[in-house]
Amino acid sequence: QVQLVESGGGLAQPGGSLRLSCAASRSVLSINAMGWHRQAPGNERELVAEIISGGRTKYADSVTGRFTISRDNAKNAVYLQMNSLKPEDTAVYYCKIRYNTYDTSWGQGTQVTVSS
């Protein structure tokens, strides 16, 4: 299975920015989609952003206009630029890759805390 390593989480003030990174442990022949999910205490895990192999993106309504997902195919990596952070963005963020049509791998999760 493909292993995903996340980094970039931490503490930010409301209105601040963070950039999350996620890299695959090895090259993947066929990547269908890469994305970010988050889970806050007491809540279900929700889709934050996703980028499809053709470059098409999808965002949760709560982050549209503030977050930007991007990828680097050469590095087998996906990024999440988070601007104008709100306390409601506080959660554990997990990166995800879907490949070979049916296979899925998840990152270990990185904590994002937005507080003054």
Buried (B, 14 or more C-beta within 10 A) or exposed (E): EBEBBBEBBEEBEEEBEBBBBBBBEEEBEEBBBBBBBBBBEEEEBEBBBBBBBEEEEBBBEEBEEBBBBBBEEEEBBBBBBBBEBBEEBBBBBBBBBBBEEEEEBBBEBBEBBBEE
